[in-house]
Amino acid sequence: MDHLRLILIILGVVLIAGIYLWGTLRRRRPARGERERDRDMDAPFLERFELPHGDPDSERIDPLMEPGDELAGRSPEEGEPPELREEVPGAGLRAPGESAPLAGERKLTEQEFTEPLGQERSAAEPSEASPERALGPPEYSGHELIVALTVMARPGRRLGGGELKHAFEAEGLRYGEMGIFHHYGERGERTIRPVFSAANVLKPGTLDVGQLETFSTPGILLFAQVPGELEGHTSFETMLSVGRRLAGRLDAILCDDARNILTNQSINHLRERIADFERRQMLRMH
């Protein structure tokens, strides 16, 4: 009996030690994830998201979207969440003389519609068009946060430059620095610097205003920086509201930065992420 009691005691101690060790390991895993996320936040901004300031080949953005793969993971046939639909006068209308792309229609290449006005190709530059490449989702950058949404064309369609220009003008986006469009706030909240900006979802991101009538794209990228001209949540809500209206005007689909259809859950996640980032900033200041 004494031997049996001793064996049971030893087994009990081993079991308790095993449970304790397992719990300790589980607690360490999230902590390690937090450290990795902090390292991501300290990564240089231009390594994660960069708009053109020279040679496009020097940009460090990985291609994330192949031609014809405009939406990631979900199909618009599944239906957009009803709560995200917003009726906009003129929704789905195209600019005069503009029609939907036909099957087999040649798509203008990134190189053809992102060259700055007045810039000529050098003789040594290859004439072959490079494959279309998508901007990766913007992320943390040191002490700033880049929050992004995308407005993607429906399957089999592309967004024409003409309809983009009309939609941007209707929503108060103005062409400016970096060859992209900028929004300076809603009425009563006008700012000197952009609240958020709109770029081509394809690398290098430019939207050449002189060639807008002659190109098409699978989508546009909306992105805001926190901290910015307005408080983080205000900038995001402004961008979200304009993004919804742009999607309505373009008969397109409002998506997250990974080109998944935007849901209330993903919206709330972005709101929480902004609030968490601003809390972190407050702690850094104290």
C-alpha positions, 0 to 999 in steps of 0.5 A: 500500500505504501508503494502504491501511495508513493506512486500515486503521489509521484504521478500527481506531482508530474501531472501538476507540473505538466499542467503548469508547464503547458499553461506557461508556454501558452502565456508566452506565445501571445507575448511573443506575437506582441513582440513581433508586431512591435517589430513590424511597427518599427519597420521603415514605412517605405519598406511596407508601402511606397508611392513613386518618387523615382525609379519604380524598380527601386520600390520595395513592394511585393506583388500581391495580386495577379491580373484577373484576381481582383478580389481576394477570398470572396466573390461579389456574387455572395452579395455585399453586406446590406448594412454597407450599401449606400444609395448614391445619385448616379451610382453605376453611371459611366462617363459619357462615351465610356463603356464597360470593358469587353471580354478579351479587350486589351488592358492598358499596362501599368507602364503605359498609364503611370508614366509622368506627363512629358517624360519620354522613355530612354532608348535603353528602356525595354518596350515590353510591358511589365506584369501588373502588380498590386500595392501591398496593404499599408501597415504600421510604421514606427510611430505612425499607423497607415489605415487602408481600404480598397474600392475594387471593380466587380469581376469581369470589369475594370474601373475606367479612368473617366468614371474615376475622375468624375467620382473623385471630383464629386467626392471632393478629391483633388489631384496633387502630390505624388501623382495621386488624389487627396481629400481635405476633409468634409464640410466644416473640417477642411484641413491644409494637409490631406485627411486621406489619399486615393491611389491606383491599387496597382504598383506604383500607385500613380493616377496620371490626371493627364491620362485618366481618360485612357486607362483602366484599373481593377481598383483604387487604394484609399489610405489615411495616416494616424496621427494626421490632420484630424483625430484617428477615428475622425480620419477613418470615418471620413475615409469610410464614408467617402469610400462607400459613396465612391463604391456606389458611384462606380458600381464597385465593391468596398473592401479592406486592405487585403481586398476582402469585402468589407464587413461590420466586423472588419470595420470594428476591427479597424476602429479598435486598431486605431484606438489601440494605436492611439493609446500606445501613442499616449503611453509613449508620451508619458 
